[in-house]
Amino acid sequence: MLLSPDRGSERCGSYRSCPSHQLPARVMLNFLKDFESKLGIKITCSQETEPMGTAGPLALARDKLDDGSGEPFFVLNSDVISEYPFAELIEFHKSHGGEATIMVTKVDEPSKYGVVVTEEETGKVERFVEKPKVFVGNKINAGIYLLSPSVLDRIELKPTSIEKEVFPRIAADKGLFAMVLPGFWMDIGQPRDYITGLRLYLESLRKRAPARLAAGAHVLGNVLVHETATIGEGCLIGPDVAVGPGCVVEAGVRLSRCTVMRGARVKKHACISGSIVGWHSTVGKWARVENMTILGEDVHVCDEVYSNGGVVLPHKEIKSSILKPEIVM
């Protein structure tokens, strides 16, 4: 399985030494290392030193993806949240005998996306249409693929787009098929979409594993609270809230449509809605954080401060209110 980079990533001329690219890589590697021991599995990483697009990394990791058995491998875009029907995808892939399978999801406004046009009966991909002006279909690429090793022969070790360069060639050779993704799907590359994705995930969790959700007089709607988090008296949490490991939510706090990440503290009588509180950040007493405010790691919002859509970079202290959406550097 390969996690593909964000399709919308901007390129940096000094990628190799750029701290903004090195830090996320270290965070991801440490995260995977934790899961390696937790799950008792071996995780092998292939790291780009230069941006390679969405297909180039497959060529870079060829020795890890093709073991000579001919077995297909998964490729997943890392900025997508959905249900992942891996077993069904493998079955579909083997049934059609093609070279590659992509998952597609149906959307209400296909004109905003690149549309995948398929044969209705077989799922064979006929062509791709970028932001069509007239209706040609309502299926878009969901960023979940199952590829035969032969696909690697189509990719050179250089920056390449799998969506715009590789898949159209496979489709032209009649070897690309699409399976419609059941359940929810959301591209969460942007904060507003992340909050929407959280809502969809919690709805799915309610159907699949309701016991994992929080319950009690202080909970409204779908709420996920880590077992190591602490919730004070007189709080009202929800709907659509996730509280991460080690978080402390003090008495009288109101949380709705938000995520409070690992190690954060929300002090007494603060109110957070439609926002993201980053790792190890603090929201002060009687503070109000709303309108898609994004607090980076280790941000400290002082008591009684109001943030209306502020985007605050890591390691900052906010002493005065942010009255309109702006970036605080």
Number of C-alpha atoms within 10 A of each C-alpha: 15 19 17 19 17 17 16 10 11 8 12 13 10 10 15 13 12 11 11 10 15 13 11 11 14 11 11 12 16 12 11 16 15 12 14 14 11 9 8 9 10 11 12 13 13 13 12 15 11 16 20 19 22 23 26 22 25 25 21 19 17 17 10 14 21 16 10 8 7 11 11 22 16 18 19 17 18 17 18 19 20 18 13 16 13 13 9 11 22 16 10 18 24 14 9 16 13 19 21 25 29 26 21 23 21 19 15 8 12 22 18 13 16 17 25 23 19 21 12 9 6 11 18 20 24 19 16 20 16 14 15 15 10 8 11 16 17 18 24 24 20 22 22 24 25 22 22 21 20 13 16 20 9 15 21 14 15 15 16 20 16 18 17 13 13 17 24 18 16 19 20 12 12 15 19 26 27 28 23 16 22 14 12 16 21 18 18 18 16 9 15 16 14 21 22 17 21 23 20 19 19 23 17 17 17 16 9 10 10 14 10 14 17 20 16 8 9 15 18 17 16 24 27 22 20 16 12 14 17 17 20 16 13 15 21 20 31 21 19 26 28 27 27 21 18 17 25 21 26 20 18 20 23 21 29 21 23 28 24 28 21 21 20 26 23 28 22 22 20 25 23 27 21 22 29 25 27 22 21 19 26 25 27 21 21 19 22 21 28 20 16 22 26 24 29 20 21 19 23 22 26 19 19 17 20 23 28 18 21 23 20 24 17 17 15 17 16 19 13 13 17 19 12 12 14 14 13 14 9
